[in-house]
Amino acid sequence: MNEILKFFLEYREAIFVIILSIFLGIEVISHVPSVLHTPLMSGANAIHGVVIIGAIIVMGHAHGILPMVLGFIAVVLGTLNVVGGFVVTDRMLEMFRKKKTQK
């Protein structure tokens, strides 16, 4: 119990910033109109390319099996998120394209 209390006291500023950012994120997302929600989420998913680059860098500096496995999982999940973001964006843009008339 003392270790947990010591951890919270040592990192209280970081914990405070994380809690505030959670509340700020909820407040911002809740006020986004539903028309803009899909484009914002697909863009955010595409930004996860940065996560992939970071995971690859971590895997390059890994000195054990656990960091290598965690890095690989991060690369796989980040890639799925990026691909999903582009798929959602493509579907969304497909709704605005004119339909071809068949003769």
C-alpha positions as CSV (number, residue, x, y, z in Angstrom):
1,M,0.0,0.0,0.0
2,N,2.9,2.4,0.8
3,E,4.4,1.8,-2.7
4,I,1.1,2.7,-4.4
5,L,0.8,5.9,-2.2
6,K,4.5,6.7,-2.9
7,F,3.9,6.3,-6.7
8,F,0.9,8.6,-6.7
9,L,2.7,11.2,-4.6
10,E,5.8,11.0,-6.8
11,Y,3.8,11.3,-10.1
12,R,0.9,13.4,-9.0
13,E,1.4,16.1,-11.6
14,A,1.5,13.6,-14.5
15,I,-1.6,11.8,-13.1
16,F,-3.4,15.2,-12.7
17,V,-2.6,16.1,-16.4
18,I,-3.8,12.7,-17.6
19,I,-7.1,13.0,-15.6
20,L,-7.6,16.6,-17.0
21,S,-6.9,15.4,-20.5
22,I,-9.5,12.6,-20.2
23,F,-12.2,15.1,-19.1
24,L,-11.1,17.5,-21.8
25,G,-11.3,14.8,-24.5
26,I,-14.7,13.7,-23.3
27,E,-15.9,17.3,-23.4
28,V,-14.5,18.0,-26.9
29,I,-15.8,14.7,-28.4
30,S,-19.3,15.1,-26.9
31,H,-19.7,18.5,-28.7
32,V,-18.6,17.3,-32.1
33,P,-21.6,17.1,-34.5
34,S,-22.4,13.5,-35.7
35,V,-21.8,14.6,-39.3
36,L,-18.1,15.3,-38.4
37,H,-17.5,12.4,-36.1
38,T,-16.7,9.9,-38.8
39,P,-14.2,12.1,-40.7
40,L,-12.5,13.1,-37.5
41,M,-12.2,9.5,-36.4
42,S,-10.9,8.3,-39.7
43,G,-8.3,11.0,-39.7
44,A,-7.3,10.2,-36.1
45,N,-6.9,6.5,-37.1
46,A,-4.6,7.5,-40.0
47,I,-2.4,9.5,-37.7
48,H,-1.6,6.2,-35.9
49,G,1.1,5.8,-38.5
50,V,3.2,7.6,-35.8
51,V,2.5,4.8,-33.4
52,I,3.8,2.3,-36.0
53,I,7.0,4.3,-36.5
54,G,7.5,4.4,-32.7
55,A,6.8,0.7,-32.3
56,I,9.3,-0.1,-35.0
57,I,11.9,2.1,-33.3
58,V,11.2,0.4,-29.9
59,M,11.6,-3.0,-31.6
60,G,14.9,-1.9,-33.1
61,H,16.3,-1.1,-29.6
62,A,14.7,-4.1,-27.8
63,H,17.1,-6.1,-25.7
64,G,14.7,-8.9,-24.7
65,I,11.8,-11.0,-25.9
66,L,9.0,-9.0,-24.0
67,P,9.8,-5.6,-25.6
68,M,10.1,-7.3,-29.0
69,V,6.7,-9.0,-28.6
70,L,5.0,-5.8,-27.3
71,G,6.5,-3.8,-30.2
72,F,5.3,-6.4,-32.7
73,I,1.8,-6.3,-31.2
74,A,1.9,-2.4,-31.3
75,V,2.9,-2.5,-35.0
76,V,0.1,-5.0,-35.9
77,L,-2.6,-3.1,-34.0
78,G,-1.4,0.3,-35.3
79,T,-1.5,-1.1,-38.8
80,L,-5.0,-2.3,-38.3
81,N,-6.0,1.1,-37.1
82,V,-4.5,2.9,-40.0
83,V,-6.1,0.5,-42.6
84,G,-9.4,0.8,-40.8
85,G,-9.2,4.6,-40.9
86,F,-8.6,4.6,-44.6
87,V,-11.4,2.0,-45.2
88,V,-13.9,4.1,-43.2
89,T,-12.8,7.3,-45.1
90,D,-13.2,5.5,-48.4
91,R,-16.7,4.3,-47.5
92,M,-17.7,7.8,-46.3
93,L,-16.4,9.4,-49.5
94,E,-18.3,6.7,-51.6
95,M,-21.6,8.1,-50.3
96,F,-20.8,11.4,-51.9
97,R,-19.9,10.1,-55.4
98,K,-22.5,10.1,-58.1
99,K,-23.9,6.7,-59.1
100,K,-23.2,5.5,-62.6
101,T,-26.4,5.0,-64.6
102,Q,-26.6,1.7,-66.3
103,K,-28.0,1.6,-69.9
